[in-house]
Amino acid sequence: MPLLEITLPLLSIPSPDSNVIVELGPLRLRWYGTLLALAVLLAGWMTQREFRRRALDPEQVYTVAAWCVPGGIIGARLYHVITDWDRFSDDLASIPALWEGGLGMFGVIVGGATGALIAARRIGVPFGTVFDSIAPGLIAAQAIGRLGNWFNQELFGRPTDLPWALEIDPEHRPARYAAEETFHPTFLYEALWNVVVCVALLLIARRLWRRLRPGVVFACYLVGYSIGRFPIEGIRVDPAHEWLGLRLNQYVFAVVFVVAVAFLAWALRRPPDVPDEPAPRRRRGPTARRPGEPAGAVRRRGAGPGRG
């Protein structure tokens, strides 16, 4: 037996005891909804800064938000319900229960982009510019929103005993992992990755945007998010449709990645749109002399053949 035996303590991240902040009679203020609201406010503030930096009216962001926020939330919920229909088909009343979690990120992108297209037409700003202005705030909002999964004890990964493993209460564990206690905090991985992507987008938006075509920053957001989401999705254990060992969202974001890279390959080969400069005015040369006209003769305006 060794003379000195050192036992390291088992480290882990505890889960919150409750997802409710405060109860006021029948009303409950939940962490998930509160963090979602904070995420929307952060996205709006960052988008206003991007509008101002691009010499656009920051007040127009309110119009953008009025279309993007409802579009993103509705799209996110619809995507989640459609892809998890077996859960909702017997309990249709739970479809509007956003506070219980369940927002699909691909639905956020599609619904929010639809709202952005409508808003861009209403405020008269190119939609590529609107998308680029939204991108940094959107990925930052996703980082905040992912913390709501921690309070709901959802969207975690496979069992692990790593020092940053997440403790999950028995009632939230999948049946096949009922005996396990700690899991990968996949929502935390995604939140940290989103912060990295946000910083990269801010650097691109501030240093290179004048040299890039509209839409490039948003395409970089899609590429960056997809790169992180694909492997993280692969270790999640929440129910999902699978084919050939890959989850549905992995296929979805593989397609998003390919489309975004194709757009970048096209856009980066072309210079940004620059308004054409007016052609220089030609200076009039000396008027040709008529036959028999002495050199240096001054001709009156309008004088010519047929006029007297």
C-alpha positions as CSV (number, residue, x, y, z in Angstrom):
1,M,0.0,0.0,0.0
2,P,1.5,3.4,-0.9
3,L,2.7,5.6,1.9
4,L,0.8,8.6,0.6
5,E,-2.4,8.4,-1.2
6,I,-4.0,11.5,-2.7
7,T,-7.6,11.5,-3.6
8,L,-8.8,14.3,-5.8
9,P,-12.3,15.6,-5.1
10,L,-14.9,14.8,-7.8
11,L,-15.7,18.2,-9.4
12,S,-18.9,18.9,-11.2
13,I,-21.4,21.7,-12.1
14,P,-24.5,21.6,-10.0
15,S,-27.9,22.2,-11.6
16,P,-30.2,24.9,-10.2
17,D,-32.8,23.7,-7.7
18,S,-35.6,25.5,-9.6
19,N,-36.2,27.3,-12.9
20,V,-38.5,29.8,-11.2
21,I,-37.2,33.2,-10.0
22,V,-40.2,34.3,-8.1
23,E,-43.9,33.4,-7.8
24,L,-46.6,36.0,-7.6
25,G,-49.9,34.2,-6.9
26,P,-50.6,32.1,-10.0
27,L,-47.8,33.9,-12.0
28,R,-44.3,32.6,-12.1
29,L,-41.3,34.5,-13.4
30,R,-39.0,31.8,-14.9
31,W,-35.3,32.0,-15.7
32,Y,-35.8,30.7,-19.2
33,G,-38.1,33.5,-20.2
34,T,-36.2,36.2,-18.4
35,L,-32.9,35.2,-20.1
36,L,-34.7,35.1,-23.4
37,A,-35.9,38.7,-22.9
38,L,-32.4,39.8,-21.9
39,A,-31.1,38.1,-25.0
40,V,-33.5,40.1,-27.2
41,L,-32.5,43.4,-25.5
42,L,-28.8,42.6,-26.0
43,A,-29.4,41.8,-29.6
44,G,-31.3,45.0,-30.2
45,W,-28.6,47.1,-28.5
46,M,-25.8,45.6,-30.5
47,T,-27.8,46.0,-33.7
48,Q,-28.3,49.7,-33.0
49,R,-24.5,50.1,-32.6
50,E,-24.0,48.4,-35.9
51,F,-26.6,50.6,-37.6
52,R,-25.0,53.7,-36.1
53,R,-21.5,52.6,-37.2
54,R,-22.8,52.1,-40.8
55,A,-24.2,55.7,-40.8
56,L,-27.8,54.3,-40.6
57,D,-30.6,55.6,-38.4
58,P,-30.4,53.5,-35.2
59,E,-34.1,54.2,-34.6
60,Q,-34.9,52.0,-37.5
61,V,-33.8,49.0,-35.4
62,Y,-37.2,49.2,-33.6
63,T,-38.9,48.4,-36.9
64,V,-36.4,45.6,-37.5
65,A,-37.0,44.1,-34.1
66,A,-40.8,44.4,-34.5
67,W,-40.5,42.0,-37.4
68,C,-37.5,39.8,-36.5
69,V,-38.3,39.0,-32.8
70,P,-41.8,37.6,-33.4
71,G,-40.7,35.9,-36.6
72,G,-37.7,34.3,-34.8
73,I,-39.7,33.1,-31.8
74,I,-42.6,31.7,-34.0
75,G,-40.1,30.1,-36.4
76,A,-38.2,28.6,-33.5
77,R,-41.2,27.1,-31.8
78,L,-42.7,25.8,-35.0
79,Y,-39.4,24.1,-35.9
80,H,-39.2,22.5,-32.5
81,V,-42.9,21.3,-32.6
82,I,-42.6,19.9,-36.1
83,T,-39.4,18.0,-35.4
84,D,-40.7,16.7,-32.1
85,W,-44.3,16.1,-33.1
86,D,-44.6,12.8,-31.2
87,R,-44.3,14.7,-28.0
88,F,-46.8,17.4,-28.9
89,S,-49.4,15.4,-30.8
90,D,-51.1,14.2,-27.7
91,D,-50.8,17.6,-25.8
92,L,-51.5,20.4,-28.2
93,A,-52.1,22.8,-25.3
94,S,-48.4,22.7,-24.5
95,I,-47.3,24.1,-27.9
96,P,-47.4,27.8,-26.7
97,A,-45.6,27.0,-23.5
98,L,-42.4,28.7,-24.4
99,W,-41.3,29.1,-20.8
100,E,-40.8,25.3,-20.6
101,G,-38.1,25.5,-23.2
102,G,-38.1,24.1,-26.8
103,L,-36.9,26.6,-29.4
104,G,-35.2,25.3,-32.5
105,M,-32.3,27.4,-33.6
106,F,-32.8,26.7,-37.3
107,G,-36.3,28.1,-36.9
108,V,-34.9,31.2,-35.3
109,I,-32.7,31.8,-38.4
110,V,-35.5,31.2,-40.9
111,G,-38.2,33.1,-39.0
112,G,-35.9,35.9,-38.1
113,A,-34.5,36.2,-41.6
114,T,-38.1,36.4,-43.0
115,G,-38.8,39.2,-40.6
116,A,-35.5,40.9,-41.5
117,L,-36.5,40.8,-45.2
118,I,-39.8,42.5,-44.5
119,A,-38.2,45.1,-42.3
120,A,-35.5,45.9,-44.8
121,R,-38.1,46.7,-47.4
122,R,-40.0,48.9,-45.0
123,I,-37.0,51.0,-43.9
124,G,-35.4,51.1,-47.3
125,V,-32.1,49.5,-46.3
126,P,-30.5,46.7,-48.4
127,F,-31.4,43.4,-46.8
128,G,-27.8,42.2,-46.9
129,T,-26.8,45.3,-44.8
130,V,-29.6,44.5,-42.3
131,F,-28.5,40.9,-42.0
132,D,-24.9,41.9,-41.4
133,S,-25.9,44.4,-38.7
134,I,-28.0,41.7,-36.9
135,A,-25.5,38.9,-37.0
136,P,-23.2,39.9,-34.0
137,G,-26.1,40.6,-31.7
138,L,-27.9,37.4,-32.8
139,I,-25.1,35.1,-31.9
140,A,-24.6,37.0,-28.6
141,A,-28.3,36.5,-27.8
142,Q,-27.9,32.8,-28.5
143,A,-25.1,32.6,-25.9
144,I,-27.4,34.2,-23.3
145,G,-30.4,32.1,-24.3
146,R,-28.5,28.8,-23.9
147,L,-28.1,29.5,-20.2
148,G,-31.8,29.0,-19.9
149,N,-31.3,25.3,-20.7
150,W,-29.2,25.1,-17.5
151,F,-32.1,26.2,-15.4
152,N,-34.5,23.8,-17.2
153,Q,-32.0,20.9,-16.9
154,E,-32.3,20.2,-20.6
155,L,-30.2,19.8,-23.8
156,F,-27.3,18.2,-22.0
157,G,-25.0,15.6,-23.5
158,R,-23.8,12.0,-22.8
159,P,-22.6,10.9,-19.4
160,T,-19.1,12.1,-18.4
161,D,-16.9,12.4,-15.3
162,L,-14.9,15.4,-16.5
163,P,-14.3,18.1,-13.9
164,W,-16.9,20.3,-15.6
165,A,-19.6,17.6,-15.8
166,L,-23.1,18.7,-15.1
167,E,-25.2,17.2,-12.4
168,I,-28.7,16.3,-13.5
169,D,-31.6,15.5,-11.2
170,P,-33.1,12.0,-11.7
171,E,-36.4,13.3,-13.0
172,H,-34.6,15.0,-15.9
173,R,-32.4,12.1,-17.0
174,P,-33.2,10.0,-20.0
175,A,-34.4,6.5,-19.1
176,R,-31.4,4.8,-20.6
177,Y,-29.1,7.0,-18.4
178,A,-31.2,6.8,-15.2
179,A,-28.2,5.5,-13.2
180,E,-25.8,8.2,-14.4
181,E,-25.4,11.4,-12.4
182,T,-23.2,13.8,-14.5
183,F,-23.4,14.7,-18.1
184,H,-21.7,16.9,-20.7
185,P,-23.1,20.5,-20.4
186,T,-23.6,20.9,-24.2
187,F,-25.5,24.1,-23.8
188,L,-22.5,25.6,-22.0
189,Y,-20.2,24.4,-24.8
190,E,-22.5,26.1,-27.4
191,A,-22.7,29.3,-25.3
192,L,-18.9,29.6,-25.1
193,W,-18.5,28.8,-28.8
194,N,-21.1,31.5,-29.6
195,V,-19.1,34.1,-27.7
196,V,-16.0,33.2,-29.8
197,V,-18.0,33.5,-33.0
198,C,-19.5,36.9,-31.8
199,V,-16.0,38.3,-31.2
200,A,-14.9,37.1,-34.6
201,L,-17.9,38.8,-36.3
202,L,-17.3,42.0,-34.5
203,L,-13.7,42.1,-35.7
204,I,-14.8,41.4,-39.3
205,A,-17.7,43.9,-39.1
206,R,-15.4,46.7,-37.8
207,R,-12.3,46.2,-39.8
208,L,-13.4,44.7,-43.1
209,W,-17.0,45.6,-43.8
210,R,-16.2,48.4,-46.3
211,R,-14.3,45.9,-48.4
212,L,-17.0,43.2,-48.3
213,R,-20.3,42.8,-50.1
214,P,-23.5,43.0,-48.0
215,G,-24.4,39.6,-46.6
216,V,-20.8,38.4,-46.0
217,V,-20.9,39.0,-42.2
218,F,-24.1,37.1,-41.9
219,A,-22.7,34.3,-44.0
220,C,-19.7,34.1,-41.7
221,Y,-22.2,33.9,-38.8
222,L,-23.9,30.9,-40.4
223,V,-20.5,29.2,-41.1
224,G,-19.2,29.8,-37.6
225,Y,-22.3,28.7,-35.8
226,S,-22.6,25.6,-37.9
227,I,-19.0,24.6,-37.3
228,G,-19.7,24.6,-33.5
229,R,-23.2,23.2,-33.6
230,F,-22.5,20.1,-35.7
231,P,-20.1,18.3,-33.2
232,I,-22.0,19.6,-30.1
233,E,-25.3,18.3,-31.5
234,G,-23.6,14.9,-31.9
235,I,-23.2,14.3,-28.1
236,R,-26.7,15.5,-27.0
237,V,-29.0,12.8,-25.6
238,D,-32.4,14.5,-26.0
239,P,-34.8,12.8,-28.4
240,A,-34.2,13.5,-32.1
241,H,-34.7,11.9,-35.5
242,E,-31.6,10.1,-36.6
243,W,-30.3,8.7,-39.9
244,L,-27.0,6.9,-40.4
245,G,-25.9,7.8,-37.0
246,L,-26.5,11.6,-37.4
247,R,-29.2,13.6,-35.8
248,L,-31.6,15.7,-37.8
249,N,-30.0,19.0,-36.7
250,Q,-26.6,17.8,-37.9
251,Y,-28.0,17.4,-41.4
252,V,-29.7,20.7,-41.2
253,F,-26.6,22.6,-40.2
254,A,-24.4,20.7,-42.7
255,V,-26.7,22.1,-45.4
256,V,-26.5,25.6,-43.8
257,F,-22.7,25.4,-43.8
258,V,-22.5,24.4,-47.4
259,V,-24.9,27.1,-48.6
260,A,-23.1,29.8,-46.6
261,V,-19.7,28.7,-47.8
262,A,-20.9,28.8,-51.4
263,F,-22.2,32.3,-50.9
264,L,-18.9,33.4,-49.4
265,A,-17.0,31.9,-52.3
266,W,-19.1,33.9,-54.7
267,A,-19.1,37.1,-52.7
268,L,-15.4,37.3,-51.9
269,R,-14.5,37.1,-55.6
270,R,-16.4,40.3,-56.2
271,P,-15.7,43.8,-54.9
272,P,-18.4,45.5,-52.8
273,D,-21.0,47.5,-54.6
274,V,-19.7,51.1,-55.0
275,P,-21.9,53.8,-56.6
276,D,-20.6,54.7,-60.1
277,E,-18.8,58.1,-60.1
278,P,-20.2,60.5,-62.7
279,A,-18.3,60.6,-65.9
280,P,-16.1,63.7,-66.2
281,R,-17.5,66.5,-68.4
282,R,-15.8,67.0,-71.6
283,R,-14.3,70.4,-72.2
284,R,-15.4,72.0,-75.4
285,G,-12.7,72.4,-77.9
286,P,-12.4,75.4,-80.3
287,T,-15.3,75.6,-82.8
288,A,-14.3,74.7,-86.3
289,R,-14.1,77.6,-88.7
290,R,-16.5,77.9,-91.6
291,P,-15.1,78.2,-95.1
292,G,-14.1,81.8,-95.7
293,E,-14.3,82.8,-92.0
294,P,-11.3,84.7,-90.7
295,A,-9.3,83.3,-87.8
296,G,-10.3,84.7,-84.4
297,A,-13.7,85.7,-85.6
298,V,-16.3,85.8,-82.8
299,R,-19.5,84.0,-83.6
300,R,-22.7,85.1,-82.0
301,R,-24.7,82.4,-80.1
302,G,-27.5,81.1,-82.4
303,A,-25.9,82.6,-85.5
304,G,-25.7,80.0,-88.2
305,P,-27.1,78.9,-91.5
306,G,-30.8,79.7,-91.9
307,R,-30.7,82.2,-89.0
308,G,-30.4,86.0,-89.2
